[in-house]
Amino acid sequence: MKHTFSKAILAFGFMMMPAFYSQASSHREAPFVAQDPQADNIDLYAFKSPNDSNKIIIIANYIPMELPHGGATWYTFGQNIRYEIHIKNDATTSGDDITYRFSFDIKNEDPNTIFNIRQGKQNLKNTYKLERRVGATNSFTTLITNGVVPPPNIGPRSIEGATGLAAANYDSLMQQAIMTSASGERVYAGPIDDPYFGDLGGMFDLGGYRQPGRDALAKFNCHTIAMEIPVSTLQKSGKKVNQALSMLDPDFVIGVWASASRPAIMTFSDTGAAPSTSGNWVQISRVGMPLTNNIIIPIGKKDLWNCIPSGSAGENQFIKYFNNPEVGLYVDSSSNGYGKAVPGLSAYLRIQSASTPATGIGPFDFRNTKSGLFPLKGSPALIGTAFDPGTYGNLFLPNGNSPRSVDVLPFFMTGFPNQAPYQLAVLKAGGNPMSMGKPVINNFLPVVGDMLRLNMATPATPRTIGGLPNPQLSSMGILAAMMQGVTNTTFNTSTNLQNIPNMDGFPNGRRLEDDVNSITLQMMGGAFLAGMGYYYDDYNPNTATTVLTPQYLSTIGFSAGINHNDTTFKAKFPFVQQPWRAYTGGQYEAPTAVPFIGQSLPLALMVAYPNPFTNQLSFKYKLPTSAKVQIELLDINGRLVSTINEGNVTAGEHFSHWNGAELVPGNYFARFAVNNQILQTIKLVKTN
């Protein structure tokens, strides 16, 4: 007897996997795919290799919340599933420009045992075929056949033992599984530690974020497809990085998304035979930008969203959710919103309702259904900007009740161009946000679609300097670069393009270290708007001495509670860490202390007030972790006039007071050093 089931947007593949009812970056984000974890895209990363400027790393993760001790039927990539990584590099073409397709097989080498591994043989053993399609064709070229997938990291007897695989260690199995194609791609497919981190308990309890939070993904594994691909393979004209016109060359922007598809019909048999499949392939899961399906798409549309290819016309029906996102209501404590009901967000975040730039124009209201920047529509000042009606003005300024079409929509669906107003409000002419300022990002690909956009010409921020962790590597990505561009005199005295640390961070791609939760929520709270000159409501252009107002500092001080992974990352490909082992020979592997990785803030941040000052000067700074702090005062010629040694300071907010009565009036600088690394320089003005 056979039982046949067919659904237009559904598939069946959950026979072997337990269900876990919680969500993460894209973990179990939609009702149907939560029942089919083998086909569930959970995360996507794309970043410049820190070891080779001509290589791009793409990591697509599947199968959420794998318990390390998830036997006796262990987690595997699924059969009858197409796992695909899609690349868009040319806005003038339709559909994908490059598609990588992985097809997995499962084999039992020792079917007469209850064990997964025994005497050198594996059951539920995965292998794969990798194919690639380039351009508008239905033809795929095979790059790898019989690709190696490491087994689950069961325990010492199964992996290193003589009665198991007799491997040197699990890491050696990972290295042996790295395959290289004839066209230059390197591939690792297999189980890993889930690199996503987040306080899901607080996040989905109506935004009840905790400080500190609890990492709900700690000690969970997933399955990954990690690829190292030459830039010249992904760039639309085959160019290498040294051929880029600048580190923000628009011709080097790519859009990346991943998907999983199943045949429309699966037929089950009561004889114990494997299910058979037929019908057209149907996409049932996808991921581009993290959190899109979780915090933008409403639950009644999530399954539909998963079935629509990124960049297709079908996404247009969802644009309204980006222009007026639900989360926008929760960072609004006025009668217009629901911020008071979600204090975990509104206590730190807010959205500008009466933003008045330095020019005194405005005010502009970015609360849901308000006008945003639409009052500028028709102004000659928009010509040549990103809001030019001859280019993308109708997308970014569509009507008078789409306030977040200028920041939330490009954040998720187009990327940010290196055009006004999407530059830092540093030296913008007359303080006008619509004039040119300090370049910091260009990940704009003029195709509306949920993709992780990456400018491959932007240099990678080093992970280490002199063998030690680089203190300037920040988990706050572009927001960290923006804050450096605004506050650090190395960058804020010129509108020239400079390599600011973390310009390669999310949303310009996504690194493993990036705290996508905090970045996305700070963006929802207006941080990108403030960075380009649409400051918070407490900024008064007539009296302000700094744009870093209390509301601005509150927003960029917000943390989603967890800012680093539960373990370190590898220093070389595939960069992700080996999967957690359930059994170490004695007990379940307990969580261990993890060294601090990245920053939970846009670098340790310091402000000085009052500025200008007469005699007394105060410094306020905030640290994401304990560190040694020193503040140096220098004159206009760079000569040291005073040093404030704070010593070892705990994480959190701190104040330091200094008397500068003996200084003659003039310009000075305060240099903020953390662990002997200068992170920030502030200009000071001493008056009579």
C-alpha positions as MATLAB code, in Angstrom:
seq = 'MKHTFSKAILAFGFMMMPAFYSQASSHREAPFVAQDPQADNIDLYAFKSPNDSNKIIIIANYIPMELPHGGATWYTFGQNIRYEIHIKNDATTSGDDITYRFSFDIKNEDPNTIFNIRQGKQNLKNTYKLERRVGATNSFTTLITNGVVPPPNIGPRSIEGATGLAAANYDSLMQQAIMTSASGERVYAGPIDDPYFGDLGGMFDLGGYRQPGRDALAKFNCHTIAMEIPVSTLQKSGKKVNQALSMLDPDFVIGVWASASRPAIMTFSDTGAAPSTSGNWVQISRVGMPLTNNIIIPIGKKDLWNCIPSGSAGENQFIKYFNNPEVGLYVDSSSNGYGKAVPGLSAYLRIQSASTPATGIGPFDFRNTKSGLFPLKGSPALIGTAFDPGTYGNLFLPNGNSPRSVDVLPFFMTGFPNQAPYQLAVLKAGGNPMSMGKPVINNFLPVVGDMLRLNMATPATPRTIGGLPNPQLSSMGILAAMMQGVTNTTFNTSTNLQNIPNMDGFPNGRRLEDDVNSITLQMMGGAFLAGMGYYYDDYNPNTATTVLTPQYLSTIGFSAGINHNDTTFKAKFPFVQQPWRAYTGGQYEAPTAVPFIGQSLPLALMVAYPNPFTNQLSFKYKLPTSAKVQIELLDINGRLVSTINEGNVTAGEHFSHWNGAELVPGNYFARFAVNNQILQTIKLVKTN';
ca = [
       0.000    0.000    0.000;
       1.314    3.442   -0.891;
       0.298    6.863    0.365;
       0.893    9.879   -1.864;
       0.907   13.468   -0.663;
       1.236   16.592   -2.804;
       1.288   20.277   -1.874;
       2.163   23.223   -4.047;
       4.354   24.850   -1.442;
       4.962   21.989    0.982;
       7.207   18.945    1.146;
       7.829   16.088    3.518;
      11.175   15.249    5.010;
      10.868   15.151    8.778;
      10.889   11.424    9.510;
      14.247   11.378   11.280;
      14.462   14.770   12.978;
      13.016   15.960   16.307;
      11.223   19.315   16.418;
      12.379   22.195   18.593;
       9.947   25.039   19.041;
      12.017   28.202   19.060;
      13.552   30.539   16.497;
      16.861   32.160   15.770;
      18.430   34.165   12.945;
      16.485   32.081   10.433;
      16.179   28.964   12.578;
      12.666   27.511   12.327;
      11.404   30.868   11.118;
       8.334   29.629    9.231;
       5.580   27.203   10.278;
       5.980   24.600    7.542;
       9.753   24.408    7.236;
       9.936   23.968   11.019;
       8.587   20.480   10.322;
      11.296   19.773    7.744;
      14.606   20.664    9.426;
      16.776   18.952    6.808;
      15.562   21.536    4.302;
      15.620   24.487    6.679;
      18.061   27.272    5.744;
      19.076   28.710    9.100;
      21.881   31.170    8.332;
      24.030   32.642    5.605;
      27.422   34.368    5.811;
      29.498   36.039    3.081;
      32.755   37.849    3.781;
      36.192   38.621    2.410;
      38.702   36.013    3.496;
      40.969   37.541    6.160;
      43.786   35.383    4.772;
      43.482   36.089    1.033;
      42.100   39.331   -0.422;
      41.198   37.525   -3.654;
      38.929   34.972   -1.975;
      35.343   35.215   -0.723;
      33.918   32.919    1.946;
      30.266   31.885    1.686;
      28.755   29.756    4.458;
      25.200   28.416    4.192;
      23.898   26.584    7.258;
      21.041   24.100    7.473;
      19.280   21.906   10.075;
      18.643   23.985   13.210;
      19.409   23.116   16.813;
      21.127   19.775   16.424;
      21.746   18.231   19.813;
      25.328   16.955   20.009;
      23.974   13.714   21.483;
      21.217   13.449   18.864;
      21.517    9.689   18.219;
      20.806    6.964   17.515;
      19.651    8.397   14.189;
      22.122   11.193   13.643;
      21.596   14.404   11.727;
      22.523   14.385    8.020;
      21.975   16.390    4.884;
      18.825   15.072    3.226;
      18.288   13.131    0.060;
      15.851   14.458   -2.541;
      16.746   18.019   -1.548;
      18.485   20.571   -3.714;
      20.672   22.772   -1.536;
      21.592   25.836   -3.583;
      23.718   28.960   -3.190;
      22.710   31.776   -5.545;
      24.882   34.670   -6.695;
      23.665   37.884   -8.320;
      26.430   40.093   -9.736;
      24.792   41.911  -12.655;
      21.682   44.057  -12.278;
      21.074   44.041  -16.037;
      20.332   40.302  -16.165;
      17.328   38.390  -14.870;
      17.570   35.595  -12.328;
      20.750   34.191  -10.836;
      24.079   34.871  -12.492;
      25.763   31.913  -10.744;
      24.111   28.979   -8.960;
      25.898   26.283   -6.949;
      23.790   23.161   -6.418;
      24.552   20.438   -3.849;
      22.823   17.046   -3.972;
      23.470   14.617   -1.101;
      23.260   10.860   -0.864;
      22.997    8.658    2.239;
      24.533    5.205    2.498;
      24.652    2.579    5.249;
      28.019    0.791    5.113;
      27.222   -1.489    8.068;
      23.399   -1.853    8.184;
      23.357   -4.799   10.625;
      24.483   -2.826   13.691;
      22.757   -0.398   16.040;
      25.777    1.926   15.971;
      26.444    4.785   13.604;
      30.190    4.083   13.375;
      31.880    0.728   13.870;
      35.118   -0.869   12.637;
      35.903    1.850   10.128;
      32.441    1.902    8.581;
      29.713    4.522    8.785;
      25.951    4.419    8.621;
      23.902    7.354    7.386;
      27.065    8.317    5.559;
      26.676   11.495    3.492;
      28.344   12.164    0.160;
      27.512   14.896   -2.339;
      27.688   16.125   -5.898;
      28.407   19.816   -6.566;
      27.225   21.440   -9.776;
      27.473   25.010  -11.053;
      25.403   26.999  -13.506;
      26.625   30.297  -14.961;
      24.305   32.676  -16.768;
      20.801   32.232  -18.138;
      20.923   28.541  -18.943;
      19.445   25.335  -17.603;
      22.764   23.553  -17.994;
      24.792   22.670  -14.889;
      28.449   21.653  -14.924;
      29.601   19.072  -12.381;
      32.484   20.358  -10.255;
      32.774   17.671   -7.559;
      31.485   14.109   -7.426;
      31.416   11.868   -4.348;
      32.287   14.768   -2.049;
      33.295   13.779    1.481;
      31.108   14.716    4.484;
      32.590   14.067    7.956;
      30.540   11.871   10.299;
      28.857   13.233   13.428;
      31.268   13.921   16.281;
      29.874   11.121   18.445;
      32.677   10.447   20.913;
      36.254    9.214   21.397;
      35.552    5.526   20.728;
      33.692    6.299   17.504;
      36.145    8.896   16.144;
      39.633    8.162   17.521;
      39.172    4.621   18.819;
      40.566    1.545   17.100;
      37.076    0.039   16.955;
      35.767    3.237   15.354;
      37.387    5.333   12.608;
      40.847    5.460   14.243;
      41.185    9.122   13.218;
      43.842   11.355   14.735;
      41.085   13.718   15.913;
      37.898   15.240   14.584;
      39.678   18.245   13.130;
      41.675   15.935   10.885;
      38.400   14.571    9.486;
      37.280   18.127    8.727;
      40.526   18.897    6.913;
      40.302   15.681    4.898;
      36.765   16.637    3.863;
      37.843   19.929    2.225;
      37.466   19.394   -1.511;
      38.854   21.553   -4.341;
      37.198   21.816   -7.742;
      39.032   22.159  -11.031;
      37.669   25.716  -11.297;
      39.210   26.792   -7.985;
      36.392   26.582   -5.427;
      37.197   24.960   -2.091;
      34.315   23.284   -0.275;
      33.586   21.899    3.158;
      30.202   20.261    3.818;
      29.423   18.729    7.178;
      28.460   19.197   10.821;
      29.794   22.201   12.761;
      29.168   24.240   15.875;
      26.277   26.579   15.078;
      28.039   29.981   14.827;
      24.853   31.986   15.393;
      24.456   33.540   18.834;
      21.393   35.142   20.383;
      19.184   35.385   23.440;
      16.125   33.737   21.911;
      14.364   33.432   25.249;
      14.370   37.190   25.710;
      14.003   38.018   22.020;
      10.734   36.186   21.442;
       9.185   36.873   24.841;
       7.785   40.083   23.342;
      11.223   41.687   23.142;
      12.156   41.015   26.756;
      15.905   41.354   26.191;
      18.132   40.568   29.163;
      21.493   42.124   30.047;
      23.367   39.877   29.895;
      21.355   37.428   27.860;
      21.539   33.672   27.533;
      22.783   32.190   24.269;
      20.032   29.792   23.227;
      22.265   28.254   20.526;
      25.177   27.468   22.855;
      26.280   23.850   22.523;
      24.048   23.210   19.501;
      25.365   22.049   16.144;
      24.132   22.446   12.566;
      25.232   21.369    9.083;
      27.122   23.743    6.824;
      28.069   24.202    3.203;
      31.167   26.406    3.298;
      32.823   27.628    0.103;
      35.972   29.605   -0.636;
      35.554   31.161   -4.075;
      37.919   33.412   -6.066;
      36.736   37.001   -6.423;
      37.304   36.736  -10.175;
      34.799   33.847  -10.334;
      32.104   35.916   -8.645;
      32.817   39.331  -10.223;
      30.657   39.868  -13.293;
      33.585   40.610  -15.632;
      36.087   38.187  -14.118;
      38.124   40.952  -12.470;
      40.453   40.502   -9.504;
      40.516   42.811   -6.484;
      43.557   44.743   -7.745;
      41.478   45.797  -10.754;
      38.869   47.551   -8.605;
      38.679   51.328   -8.994;
      38.351   51.740   -5.232;
      37.439   49.788   -2.106;
      33.801   50.742   -2.793;
      33.775   49.933   -6.527;
      30.106   49.245   -7.400;
      31.111   46.664  -10.022;
      32.342   44.394   -7.219;
      29.018   44.134   -5.372;
      27.386   40.711   -5.266;
      24.115   39.519   -3.776;
      24.056   36.082   -2.134;
      21.133   33.946   -1.004;
      20.638   30.258   -0.317;
      17.687   27.925   -0.710;
      16.443   24.364   -0.342;
      13.961   22.679   -2.686;
      12.093   19.374   -2.727;
      10.061   17.520   -5.367;
       6.385   18.456   -5.207;
       5.247   14.873   -4.620;
       6.617   12.361   -2.120;
       5.148    8.866   -1.976;
       5.458    6.806    1.213;
       5.330    3.036    1.342;
       4.185    0.762    4.192;
       6.714   -1.872    3.095;
       9.628    0.017    4.659;
      10.996    1.109    1.295;
      12.407    4.617    0.974;
       9.882    7.225   -0.181;
       9.831    7.935   -3.910;
       9.515   11.435   -5.366;
       8.112   12.998   -8.509;
       6.876   16.291   -9.860;
       8.513   19.674  -10.219;
      11.074   20.918   -7.742;
       9.555   23.403   -5.282;
      11.569   25.896   -3.209;
      10.465   25.559    0.418;
      13.176   27.472    2.293;
      15.509   30.377    1.688;
      17.707   32.861    3.507;
      19.438   36.062    2.456;
      19.670   38.737    5.115;
      19.445   37.325    8.635;
      16.213   38.086   10.489;
      14.177   39.053    7.405;
      11.617   36.282    7.791;
      11.728   36.543   11.586;
      11.186   40.250   12.241;
       9.850   41.660    8.959;
       7.508   39.078    7.392;
       4.307   38.386    9.389;
       3.627   34.807   10.392;
       0.734   34.386    7.968;
       3.082   35.106    5.031;
       6.244   33.294    6.129;
       5.632   30.077    4.182;
       4.789   32.063    1.057;
       7.942   34.163    1.493;
      10.052   30.994    1.633;
       8.738   29.838   -1.760;
       9.550   33.012   -3.700;
      12.989   33.284   -5.339;
      14.974   36.292   -4.207;
      15.035   39.105   -6.731;
      11.815   38.015   -8.419;
       8.691   40.124   -8.934;
       6.914   38.088   -6.280;
       8.800   39.967   -3.568;
       7.115   43.254   -4.442;
       4.037   42.325   -2.390;
       6.221   42.367    0.750;
       7.759   45.831    0.338;
       5.067   47.376    2.534;
       6.416   45.411    5.515;
       9.850   47.002    5.065;
       8.502   50.522    4.609;
       6.482   50.234    7.844;
       8.062   47.376    9.832;
       6.272   46.012   12.875;
       9.401   46.523   14.994;
       9.141   50.227   14.148;
       6.120   50.363   16.442;
       8.119   48.957   19.350;
      10.830   51.640   19.221;
       8.145   54.326   19.293;
       6.934   55.290   22.772;
       4.532   57.965   21.549;
       0.795   57.468   21.184;
       1.572   56.409   17.620;
       3.423   53.247   18.701;
       3.688   50.455   21.223;
       7.102   51.147   22.702;
       5.802   51.328   26.253;
       4.593   47.735   25.921;
       8.061   46.520   24.853;
      10.487   48.143   27.318;
      13.269   45.707   26.370;
      13.565   47.730   23.158;
      12.122   51.162   23.856;
      14.199   51.664   27.015;
      17.244   52.015   24.716;
      15.961   52.436   21.177;
      13.738   55.078   19.681;
      12.903   56.378   16.238;
      13.236   60.005   15.182;
       9.890   61.804   15.196;
      11.148   65.382   14.921;
      14.619   65.064   13.394;
      16.160   68.434   12.591;
      19.539   68.215   10.806;
      22.293   70.741   11.303;
      20.826   72.878    8.504;
      17.707   73.428   10.606;
      15.421   71.943    7.917;
      12.701   69.567    8.924;
      11.510   68.235   11.221;
      11.296   64.744    9.721;
       9.131   62.020   11.268;
      10.173   58.389   10.732;
       7.512   56.761   12.871;
       5.327   54.145   11.165;
       2.930   55.571    8.549;
       4.483   59.051    8.896;
       6.057   60.919    6.011;
       9.772   60.252    6.641;
      11.790   62.053    3.962;
       8.910   62.193    1.483;
       8.550   65.985    1.989;
      11.799   66.257   -0.001;
      10.109   64.727   -3.047;
      10.347   67.074   -6.001;
      13.201   69.106   -4.560;
      16.026   69.923   -7.014;
      18.405   68.951   -4.195;
      17.599   65.286   -4.898;
      19.148   65.341   -8.368;
      22.295   63.201   -8.359;
      21.448   61.592   -5.028;
      20.088   58.119   -4.318;
      16.645   59.780   -4.246;
      16.910   61.138   -7.785;
      13.545   60.455   -9.460;
      15.458   59.524  -12.603;
      17.053   56.557  -10.853;
      15.779   55.120   -7.564;
      13.762   58.001   -6.128;
      10.431   56.277   -6.625;
      11.704   53.225   -4.718;
      13.224   55.080   -1.780;
      10.531   57.802   -1.637;
       7.413   55.987   -2.881;
       4.688   57.902   -1.009;
       3.914   59.929    2.088;
       3.348   57.021    4.488;
       6.438   54.853    3.942;
       8.944   56.393    6.379;
      11.385   53.472    6.552;
      11.774   53.134    2.785;
      15.000   55.133    3.203;
      16.751   52.874    5.747;
      14.956   49.585    6.529;
      14.169   48.832    2.885;
      17.738   49.366    1.581;
      19.188   47.597    4.630;
      17.368   44.393    3.686;
      16.447   44.631    0.014;
      18.835   46.777   -2.066;
      21.941   47.672   -0.090;
      23.242   51.222    0.413;
      24.856   53.113   -2.491;
      27.853   55.404   -2.066;
      25.649   58.392   -2.812;
      24.048   61.099   -0.725;
      22.473   60.761    1.737;
      24.077   57.346    2.433;
      27.380   58.768    3.605;
      28.502   59.824    7.045;
      27.437   63.294    8.162;
      31.075   64.368    8.394;
      31.793   67.670    6.688;
      28.573   67.568    4.676;
      28.167   71.022    3.131;
      26.248   73.236    5.539;
      25.317   70.182    7.575;
      22.858   69.178    4.839;
      22.325   65.384    4.918;
      21.596   65.395    1.185;
      25.101   66.608    0.354;
      28.153   64.396   -0.044;
      29.904   63.261    3.129;
      32.335   60.592    4.337;
      32.067   57.331    2.341;
      31.624   54.249    4.502;
      29.624   51.683    2.507;
      28.635   50.703   -1.003;
      26.867   47.349   -1.107;
      24.157   48.599   -3.463;
      22.941   46.178   -6.112;
      19.956   47.727   -7.923;
      17.817   44.602   -7.831;
      15.090   44.535   -5.195;
      15.515   41.254   -3.363;
      16.415   39.715   -0.013;
      20.108   39.037   -0.507;
      23.217   39.327    1.615;
      25.070   42.020   -0.322;
      28.855   42.232   -0.227;
      31.316   44.594   -1.865;
      34.226   42.285   -2.650;
      36.619   45.237   -3.105;
      36.340   46.299    0.549;
      39.374   45.054    2.541;
      38.911   42.601    5.384;
      39.504   43.892    8.896;
      42.376   41.808   10.338;
      41.333   39.327   13.023;
      44.730   39.516   14.694;
      47.632   41.976   14.893;
      51.035   40.633   15.912;
      49.464   37.312   16.841;
      47.005   38.929   19.276;
      43.284   39.641   18.762;
      42.735   42.903   16.909;
      40.963   45.251   19.389;
      39.465   47.186   16.475;
      37.560   44.152   15.171;
      34.012   44.875   16.251;
      30.956   42.657   16.192;
      28.970   45.815   15.387;
      30.097   45.827   11.749;
      29.262   48.930    9.720;
      27.874   50.681   12.803;
      31.348   50.450   14.341;
      32.880   51.908   11.179;
      30.295   54.697   11.204;
      31.085   55.583   14.810;
      34.814   55.671   14.080;
      34.134   57.848   11.053;
      32.162   60.304   13.180;
      34.319   60.446   16.333;
      37.905   59.581   15.371;
      40.017   62.459   14.074;
      41.903   60.004   11.890;
      38.750   59.836    9.781;
      36.380   62.715   10.628;
      38.505   65.579    9.312;
      38.160   64.618    5.659;
      35.536   63.324    3.247;
      38.183   61.258    1.459;
      37.569   57.529    1.174;
      39.593   55.761    3.879;
      39.830   52.174    5.065;
      37.937   52.463    8.346;
      37.994   49.256   10.427;
      34.848   47.116   10.048;
      33.726   48.549    6.707;
      33.655   44.872    5.710;
      31.133   44.092    8.450;
      27.388   43.471    8.370;
      25.361   44.561    6.438;
      28.252   44.778    3.933;
      28.272   40.999    3.845;
      28.179   39.143    7.137;
      31.176   37.914    9.102;
      30.981   35.117   11.649;
      31.770   37.631   14.395;
      28.996   40.107   13.534;
      26.246   40.673   16.111;
      23.421   40.845   13.573;
      20.741   41.108   16.274;
      22.142   44.274   17.873;
      23.033   45.851   14.512;
      19.590   45.226   13.018;
      17.732   46.503   16.066;
      19.916   49.626   16.336;
      19.134   50.246   12.668;
      15.431   49.837   13.476;
      16.035   52.471   16.156;
      17.289   55.013   13.626;
      21.070   54.581   13.964;
      21.672   54.613   10.202;
      19.504   57.708    9.825;
      21.460   59.498   12.564;
      24.773   58.503   11.012;
      23.921   60.215    7.748;
      22.696   63.430    9.385;
      19.080   62.879   10.423;
      19.828   63.151   14.126;
      17.652   62.283   17.090;
      14.958   64.578   18.442;
      17.155   65.896   21.267;
      19.664   67.379   18.797;
      19.335   71.153   18.540;
      21.276   72.543   15.561;
      21.426   75.964   17.205;
      23.046   74.882   20.479;
      24.541   71.412   19.902;
      28.273   70.841   20.370;
      28.114   67.167   19.371;
      25.797   64.904   17.410;
      26.296   62.241   20.085;
      23.248   63.301   22.053;
      21.882   61.163   24.918;
      19.321   59.582   22.574;
      22.027   58.779   20.012;
      24.276   57.268   22.691;
      21.386   55.281   24.129;
      20.611   53.724   20.752;
      24.172   52.768   19.879;
      24.607   51.469   23.415;
      21.834   48.913   22.938;
      22.910   45.265   23.016;
      20.727   42.262   22.248;
      22.337   40.561   25.258;
      24.714   38.114   23.524;
      27.557   39.483   21.423;
      29.803   36.510   20.638;
      29.656   32.838   19.809;
      29.890   30.077   22.408;
      33.310   29.071   21.097;
      36.100   30.486   18.962;
      36.270   30.422   15.186;
      39.039   28.794   13.182;
      41.791   30.975   11.746;
      41.600   29.353    8.311;
      39.057   27.805    5.979;
      36.361   26.712    6.689;
      36.603   29.174    9.655;
      33.613   27.569   11.393;
      34.386   25.423   14.428;
      34.101   21.642   14.689;
      30.801   20.339   16.083;
      30.309   19.840   19.795;
      30.890   16.305   21.022;
      28.205   14.788   23.241;
      30.436   12.231   24.936;
      34.023   12.847   25.997;
      34.611    9.520   27.655;
      33.124   10.485   30.985;
      30.346   13.031   30.857;
      28.336   15.396   28.724;
      30.599   18.180   27.536;
      29.782   21.086   29.843;
      29.934   24.700   28.644;
      33.299   26.336   29.154;
      34.355   29.950   29.452;
      34.803   31.563   26.066;
      37.323   34.351   25.471;
      35.787   37.637   24.426;
      35.313   37.711   20.672;
      34.449   40.992   18.977;
      32.678   43.862   20.681;
      29.104   44.326   21.827;
      29.299   48.070   21.147;
      30.587   50.073   18.159;
      33.998   49.906   19.795;
      34.564   51.171   23.319;
      33.046   54.629   23.057;
      33.967   57.885   24.830;
      32.389   61.344   24.853;
      33.685   64.553   26.454;
      31.545   67.301   27.975;
      31.137   70.179   28.174;
      32.875   70.814   24.892;
      33.914   73.613   24.526;
      35.040   73.739   28.170;
      36.573   76.358   30.437;
      38.158   74.469   33.359;
      36.350   71.259   34.307;
      36.125   68.508   31.704;
      34.366   65.167   32.103;
      34.768   61.991   30.098;
      32.068   59.355   29.821;
      32.955   56.004   28.309;
      31.427   52.575   28.004;
      33.243   49.251   27.760;
      31.781   45.995   26.451;
      34.231   43.992   28.572;
      36.853   44.567   31.260;
      39.925   46.348   29.947;
      42.820   48.665   30.741;
      41.897   52.296   30.004;
      44.046   55.379   29.492;
      43.040   58.874   28.347;
      45.754   61.125   26.936;
      45.414   64.902   26.429;
      47.455   66.424   23.584;
      47.872   69.950   22.281;
      47.359   71.058   18.696;
      50.930   69.987   17.818;
      50.429   66.496   19.199;
      52.469   67.071   22.371;
      51.288   65.201   25.440;
      50.001   67.600   28.123;
      48.368   65.160   30.558;
      47.597   61.466   31.053;
      44.660   59.990   32.933;
      45.429   56.387   33.872;
      42.152   54.691   34.682;
      43.815   51.319   35.219;
      41.850   48.091   34.848;
      38.187   48.991   34.431;
      35.192   46.671   34.517;
      32.622   46.394   31.729;
      29.930   49.059   31.714;
      29.612   52.823   31.835;
      32.229   54.983   33.594;
      33.037   58.646   34.221;
      36.344   60.438   34.621;
      36.797   64.094   35.592;
      39.787   66.334   34.843;
      40.703   69.941   35.594;
      42.180   71.814   32.649;
      42.394   75.245   34.275;
      46.134   75.509   33.594;
      45.719   75.105   29.849;
      45.732   78.153   27.619;
      42.676   78.585   25.395;
      42.864   76.715   22.127;
      42.325   73.364   20.458;
      43.311   70.075   22.096;
      42.717   66.382   21.586;
      41.698   63.568   23.936;
      42.980   60.151   22.928;
      41.089   57.119   24.261;
      43.202   53.935   24.567;
      41.882   50.503   25.534;
      44.405   47.744   26.255;
      47.126   49.987   24.810;
      45.271   50.372   21.500;
      44.087   53.879   20.539;
      40.438   53.470   19.572;
      39.203   57.047   19.463;
      40.405   60.652   19.294;
      38.158   63.587   20.228;
      38.768   67.235   19.420;
      38.457   69.553   22.465;
      38.089   73.322   22.576;
      39.333   75.275   25.640;
      37.803   78.735   26.090;
      38.488   81.600   28.482;
];
